[in-house]
Amino acid sequence: MKRMSISELNEILVKATLSARQEAKSNGVPIVYEENEKMIKEYPDGRKTEIIYEKNGNKKEIDYPMS
């Protein structure tokens, strides 16, 4: 079995990420990722919220500006 280079592995990971995002969107499921050191939830309609955990452990979502 041939070893993969870092660039080949990176290319596979990029394709897998794009595929997962497209599949989630087509199934009406939001995706969650990190952007600018913040946890972002993106809905299939393109709306974004920032996920924040308060000191008491409660989860809160606030509108996140569209980029």
N, C-alpha and C positions, 0 to 999 in steps of 0.2 A: 504494500500500500504506500502510495506517494504522500509525503508530508506536504501540507498546505503552507503557503507563505502567509504572512500577516495580511498582505493586501488582498489575497484571495479569500481569506477568512472574513475580512472586513466587508468585502463585496457581498458575500453570502449573508452576513448579518444585516446589511442595509436592505437587501432584497426581502429578507424574512420580516423585517420591521415594517416595510411598506406593505407587504402582503397582509400582515396582521392588522394594520390600520385600516386597509381597504375592506377586509372581511368584517371587522367590527362595525364599520360605518354601514355596510350593506345589510347587516343584521340589526341595526338600530341600537348598538351598544356603545356607550361612551368609552373613550380611552383615557388613561391616566399616565402622565409622564412628568419629568422634571424640566423646567425652563427657567432660566435666570435664578437658580437656587430656590425655586418655588414648586410645589406640587400642583399641577394643573390637570383639570378634568375637562376634556373636550367632547362635546356632544355631537351626534351625527349631523345636526343642523349647523355646526360650526361655532356655536356658542361655547365660551370658555368660562370656567370658574376656577378660583384658587381654593384649594383645600387647606384649611387651617385647623389644627388641633389646639383647643383651649387648654389652660392649665388643669382644668378639672377632667380632661380627657374627652370632652364632647367635640365632635367634628362639626365644622362650620364651613360653608361654601360661600364665597363672595364673588361678584362679577369680576372677571379678569379682562382687561382691555384687549380687543382684537389687534393682532399684529399685521 
